[in-house]
Amino acid sequence: MPDEPITSITFKDRTLDKQYKDDKLGTLDILATTNKGELINVEVQVADERNMIERSLFYWGRLFSGQLQSGNPYQKLERTVCINLLSFDLLDTAEYHSCYVLKERERNEQLSDLLEIHFIELDKIKDIQDAGEIKTQLEAWLEFIKHPESQVSYELAHQHETIREAKDELLVLSCNEKYRLYYESRLKALLDETSRLQTARDEGIEQGKMQRDLEIAKNLLDILDDETISRKTGLPVDLVRQLREEI
């Protein structure tokens, strides 16, 4: 994780990846910059679309290479860190936090610190009953992220100034109409996508084929009725109707 203080935060509006404007779960959520110019991408993923590793590498690559567009030479490329907060199990490990860097395979030498990708699997974190159980700053932040209104988070806010500031800012944002609507829109997109994926799995549709059929169905909504689209794609009629309601 970056050790330098964060000096600016941007809530991304799909500008990084506009060619995938229909990919509700594929946009950067937060882009932060430290006082050394390091780029920190924080993404939250609720549904497992079986492409998380590739997605994270793609975003890292776009952020890293995007620095050259401003005329920076290769030597001025800043460290770029991707942090993925996942509400599902991704890796075959008991640890909830995994960090990947570029290393030589045999000698275990790190080639560069310019690439760092973190996966934090929230479901693997044990439940905390008392703030005294928390030993690290990362554990404190993850408890706050998972349960911002819990008694433990309340105690942490009194112990850690940065968490107290985050809790205060969360209260301010909750009263801001613009950010409240953004949050509700984001949450609806996440829930809709999760519901679609689960419905398809329940119907026994293979993941890759299901994604292709969903895209085909979306393109047919303005020219065919739900029953015909269902026959053409093999998707359940209820799922096609759900897609139509979201437009």
C-alpha positions as CSV (number, residue, x, y, z in Angstrom):
1,M,0.0,0.0,0.0
2,P,1.2,3.6,-0.6
3,D,2.9,5.1,2.4
4,E,2.7,8.7,1.2
5,P,-0.2,11.0,2.2
6,I,-3.0,11.3,-0.3
7,T,-3.3,14.9,-1.6
8,S,-6.2,14.7,-4.0
9,I,-9.1,12.3,-4.7
10,T,-11.3,12.2,-7.9
11,F,-14.5,10.3,-8.3
12,K,-14.2,9.0,-11.9
13,D,-17.1,9.5,-14.3
14,R,-16.2,6.8,-16.9
15,T,-13.7,9.1,-18.6
16,L,-10.9,6.5,-18.5
17,D,-12.9,3.9,-20.3
18,K,-15.6,5.6,-22.4
19,Q,-15.6,2.9,-25.0
20,Y,-17.1,0.6,-22.4
21,K,-19.9,3.0,-21.4
22,D,-22.4,0.1,-20.8
23,D,-20.0,-1.8,-18.5
24,K,-21.6,-0.7,-15.2
25,L,-19.2,-2.6,-13.1
26,G,-16.1,-1.8,-15.1
27,T,-15.3,1.8,-14.3
28,L,-12.8,3.3,-11.9
29,D,-14.5,4.3,-8.7
30,I,-11.8,6.5,-7.1
31,L,-8.5,7.9,-8.4
32,A,-6.2,9.3,-5.7
33,T,-2.9,11.0,-6.0
34,T,-0.2,11.1,-3.3
35,N,2.0,14.1,-2.6
36,K,4.7,12.3,-4.6
37,G,2.5,12.0,-7.6
38,E,1.7,8.3,-7.2
39,L,-1.6,7.2,-8.8
40,I,-3.9,5.1,-6.6
41,N,-6.9,3.5,-8.3
42,V,-9.5,2.1,-5.9
43,E,-12.2,-0.1,-7.4
44,V,-15.1,-1.8,-5.6
45,Q,-16.5,-5.0,-7.2
46,V,-19.6,-6.7,-5.9
47,A,-20.3,-9.3,-8.6
48,D,-17.7,-11.9,-9.7
49,E,-17.6,-11.6,-13.5
50,R,-14.7,-14.0,-13.8
51,N,-12.4,-11.2,-15.2
52,M,-11.2,-9.4,-12.2
53,I,-7.5,-10.0,-12.7
54,E,-7.5,-9.0,-16.3
55,R,-9.7,-6.0,-15.5
56,S,-7.2,-4.8,-12.9
57,L,-4.2,-5.2,-15.2
58,F,-6.1,-3.3,-17.9
59,Y,-6.9,-0.4,-15.6
60,W,-3.3,-0.3,-14.3
61,G,-2.0,-0.2,-17.9
62,R,-4.3,2.6,-18.9
63,L,-3.4,4.7,-15.9
64,F,0.3,4.1,-16.2
65,S,0.6,4.7,-19.9
66,G,-1.8,7.7,-19.7
67,Q,0.9,9.7,-17.9
68,L,2.8,9.9,-21.2
69,Q,0.0,11.8,-22.8
70,S,0.9,14.9,-20.8
71,G,4.4,14.8,-22.3
72,N,6.2,13.1,-19.4
73,P,9.4,11.1,-20.4
74,Y,9.6,7.4,-19.4
75,Q,11.9,8.4,-16.5
76,K,9.1,10.5,-15.0
77,L,6.4,7.8,-15.0
78,E,5.0,7.6,-11.5
79,R,4.2,4.6,-9.4
80,T,0.7,3.3,-10.1
81,V,-1.2,1.2,-7.6
82,C,-4.5,-0.6,-8.1
83,I,-6.5,-1.5,-5.0
84,N,-9.5,-3.9,-5.6
85,L,-12.1,-4.3,-2.8
86,L,-14.0,-7.4,-3.6
87,S,-17.2,-8.7,-2.1
88,F,-16.4,-12.2,-3.3
89,D,-13.6,-14.8,-3.1
90,L,-11.2,-14.5,-6.0
91,L,-7.9,-16.1,-5.0
92,D,-7.2,-19.6,-3.6
93,T,-5.8,-18.4,-0.3
94,A,-7.0,-17.9,3.2
95,E,-5.5,-14.5,3.5
96,Y,-7.8,-11.6,2.7
97,H,-5.1,-9.3,1.4
98,S,-2.8,-10.2,-1.5
99,C,-0.3,-7.8,-3.1
100,Y,1.4,-8.4,-6.5
101,V,4.5,-6.7,-7.9
102,L,6.9,-7.4,-10.8
103,K,9.6,-9.8,-9.8
104,E,12.2,-12.1,-11.4
105,R,10.9,-15.6,-11.2
106,E,14.0,-17.5,-9.9
107,R,15.8,-14.8,-7.9
108,N,12.7,-13.1,-6.5
109,E,14.2,-9.8,-7.4
110,Q,11.8,-6.9,-7.8
111,L,12.2,-5.3,-11.2
112,S,10.4,-2.1,-10.4
113,D,8.0,-0.7,-7.8
114,L,6.0,1.2,-10.4
115,L,3.4,-1.6,-10.6
116,E,1.5,-2.8,-7.5
117,I,-1.9,-4.5,-7.5
118,H,-3.8,-5.4,-4.4
119,F,-6.8,-7.6,-4.0
120,I,-8.7,-7.3,-0.7
121,E,-11.4,-10.0,-0.3
122,L,-13.8,-8.6,2.2
123,D,-15.6,-11.9,2.9
124,K,-12.4,-13.5,4.2
125,I,-12.1,-10.9,7.0
126,K,-13.1,-12.2,10.4
127,D,-15.9,-10.4,12.2
128,I,-14.6,-7.9,14.8
129,Q,-16.4,-7.5,18.1
130,D,-14.1,-5.1,19.8
131,A,-11.7,-2.4,18.5
132,G,-9.0,-3.9,20.6
133,E,-8.8,-6.9,18.2
134,I,-7.6,-4.6,15.4
135,K,-3.8,-4.6,15.1
136,T,-3.0,-2.7,11.9
137,Q,-4.1,0.5,10.2
138,L,-5.3,-1.6,7.2
139,E,-7.6,-3.7,9.5
140,A,-9.0,-0.5,11.0
141,W,-9.8,0.9,7.6
142,L,-11.4,-2.3,6.3
143,E,-13.6,-2.5,9.4
144,F,-14.7,1.0,8.8
145,I,-15.4,0.2,5.1
146,K,-17.4,-2.9,5.9
147,H,-19.3,-1.5,8.9
148,P,-19.1,2.4,8.9
149,E,-21.9,2.7,11.4
150,S,-20.9,0.0,13.9
151,Q,-19.8,0.5,17.5
152,V,-16.3,-0.7,16.5
153,S,-16.1,1.9,13.8
154,Y,-17.3,4.5,16.3
155,E,-14.4,3.5,18.6
156,L,-11.9,3.6,15.8
157,A,-13.0,7.1,14.8
158,H,-11.9,8.2,18.3
159,Q,-8.6,6.4,18.0
160,H,-7.6,7.4,14.5
161,E,-7.8,10.9,13.2
162,T,-8.0,9.9,9.5
163,I,-10.9,7.5,10.2
164,R,-12.6,10.3,12.2
165,E,-12.2,12.6,9.2
166,A,-13.5,10.0,6.8
167,K,-16.5,9.4,9.1
168,D,-17.2,13.1,9.2
169,E,-16.9,13.4,5.4
170,L,-19.2,10.4,4.9
171,L,-21.8,12.3,7.0
172,V,-21.4,15.4,4.8
173,L,-21.7,13.4,1.6
174,S,-24.8,11.7,2.8
175,C,-26.4,15.1,3.1
176,N,-25.3,16.2,-0.3
177,E,-28.0,15.6,-3.0
178,K,-25.5,15.2,-5.8
179,Y,-23.4,12.5,-4.1
180,R,-26.5,10.8,-2.7
181,L,-27.9,10.4,-6.2
182,Y,-24.6,9.2,-7.5
183,Y,-24.4,6.6,-4.7
184,E,-28.0,5.4,-5.3
185,S,-27.3,5.1,-9.0
186,R,-24.1,3.2,-8.5
187,L,-25.8,0.9,-5.9
188,K,-28.7,0.2,-8.3
189,A,-26.3,-0.6,-11.1
190,L,-24.4,-3.0,-8.9
191,L,-27.5,-4.7,-7.6
192,D,-29.0,-5.0,-11.1
193,E,-25.8,-6.6,-12.5
194,T,-25.6,-9.0,-9.6
195,S,-29.3,-9.9,-10.1
196,R,-28.8,-10.5,-13.8
197,L,-25.7,-12.7,-13.2
198,Q,-27.5,-14.7,-10.5
199,T,-30.6,-15.2,-12.6
200,A,-28.5,-16.5,-15.5
201,R,-26.6,-18.8,-13.3
202,D,-29.8,-20.1,-11.8
203,E,-31.0,-20.9,-15.3
204,G,-27.8,-22.8,-15.9
205,I,-26.4,-20.5,-18.6
206,E,-22.6,-20.6,-19.0
207,Q,-20.9,-17.4,-18.0
208,G,-19.2,-16.4,-21.3
209,K,-22.2,-17.2,-23.4
210,M,-24.5,-15.4,-21.0
211,Q,-22.5,-12.2,-21.3
212,R,-22.6,-12.4,-25.1
213,D,-26.4,-13.1,-25.1
214,L,-27.0,-10.1,-22.8
215,E,-25.2,-7.8,-25.2
216,I,-27.2,-9.2,-28.1
217,A,-30.4,-8.8,-26.2
218,K,-29.7,-5.2,-25.4
219,N,-29.1,-4.5,-29.1
220,L,-32.5,-6.1,-30.0
221,L,-34.6,-4.3,-27.5
222,D,-35.6,-1.5,-29.8
223,I,-36.6,-3.8,-32.7
224,L,-38.1,-7.0,-31.2
225,D,-40.5,-7.9,-28.4
226,D,-39.4,-9.7,-25.2
227,E,-40.6,-13.2,-26.2
228,T,-38.8,-13.0,-29.6
229,I,-35.6,-11.8,-28.0
230,S,-35.8,-14.7,-25.5
231,R,-36.2,-17.2,-28.3
232,K,-33.3,-15.7,-30.3
233,T,-30.8,-15.5,-27.4
234,G,-32.0,-18.3,-25.1
235,L,-32.3,-15.9,-22.2
236,P,-35.3,-16.2,-19.8
237,V,-38.1,-13.8,-20.7
238,D,-38.0,-12.3,-17.2
239,L,-34.4,-11.5,-17.7
240,V,-35.1,-9.7,-21.0
241,R,-37.9,-7.8,-19.3
242,Q,-35.5,-6.7,-16.6
243,L,-33.1,-5.4,-19.2
244,R,-35.9,-3.4,-20.9
245,E,-36.9,-1.8,-17.6
246,E,-33.4,-0.6,-17.0
247,I,-33.3,1.4,-20.2
